[in-house]
């Protein structure tokens, strides 16, 4: 059974093979990927996509990959999800298409993923790793209640040099 749910403006469902063109379009958008990853080959991108396709359950140890769509139009907005890193700790991730940024969809979808992780999956703590300089993502995490827990120096190789990462955390008891 695929994971599906809705929020006030958005619909979420587990990624399927039919979502490959949209996922690829996100990966090929230099503005969307500016702080995420260097452009990989189509084969490398598909390998990452394929890890999100197996049916997910709350006990799964692979990414819950969710397609975010507008309820009204059905148009894809982005992708989101989380992966358990430990029994009771998971890492969240999200990418929104450029044309859908600035509409509050990031906040709405991140809150939905937090609710799923905390209330339905028994996660104690969510973490997010953000490349230093990705201020829109930092603001989104802080608005959702995540706290900056530290900076990992020269943690991620991106655009030909080592980048620092911010690490954010949100505890179940802090989420409201």
C-alpha positions, -999 to +999 in steps of 0.1 A: +000+000+000+014+034-010+016+062+016-009+090+007-024+119+026-034+156+021-030+190+038-050+221+032-036+228-003-013+198-011-016+161-018+012+136-010+018+101-023+047+078-025+068+083-056+062+059-085+082+052-117+059+076-136+074+105-115+108+100-130+105+129-155+095+154-127+122+141-104+148+145-132+136+180-139+142+190-103+177+175-104+185+193-136+174+227-123+206+245-113+187+269-089+169+241-071+201+220-068+225+249-060+230+239-024+221+202-028+244+184-053+265+188-084+248+177-116+251+140-119+246+117-148+211+106-156+222+071-145+233+084-111+202+105-106+180+075-115+199+053-090+190+079-063+154+080-075+151+042-076+160+040-038+127+059-031+105+035-051+101+004-029+069+004-010+075+022+023+063+012+058+071+029+091+097+002+098+115+008+065+151+018+064+150+034+030+138+069+020+101+076+022+099+095-011+068+115-015+056+135-045+040+168-034+012+180-057-013+209-056-047+196-047-065+220-070-045+215-102-027+181-096+005+198-107+037+184-090+052+209-066+082+190-053+094+159-034+099+154+003+103+126+028+125+111+055+148+082+062+154+065+096+190+070+106+185+052+139+156+034+155+140+066+168+158+093+147+152+103+111+166+128+085+141+149+065+147+162+030+128+182+005+131+198-030+105+223-044+103+233-081+114+269-085+080+280-097+064+268-065+088+284-041+077+313-020+040+301-017+043+285+017+043+250+002+077+242+018+063+250+053+030+232+047+048+201+034+076+200+061+049+202+088+031+173+072+063+152+071+070+161+108+035+151+118+038+118+099+072+110+115+063+120+150+027+111+154+025+080+132+060+066+131+072+072+167+102+092+157+119+109+187+141+133+167+142+147+132+174+161+118+181+181+086+215+189+071+217+221+051+247+235+032+258+268+048+245+297+027+211+280+019+193+307+039+158+299+025+161+263+037+174+275+071+145+299+075+120+271+066+135+248+092+135+274+119+099+285+111+089+248+115+106+247+149+140+231+141+169+244+161+204+249+148+225+223+166+259+230+150+281+235+120+300+206+104+331+222+089+341+211+054+315+184+055+303+182+019+321+185-014+301+207-037+310+229-067+346+218-066+353+227-029+345+215+006+314+232+021+303+236+057+269+221+067+244+233+093+227+206+113+192+212+126+172+191+150+136+190+162+124+168+191+090+152+191+081+170+224+090+203+208+068+199+178+033+215+180 
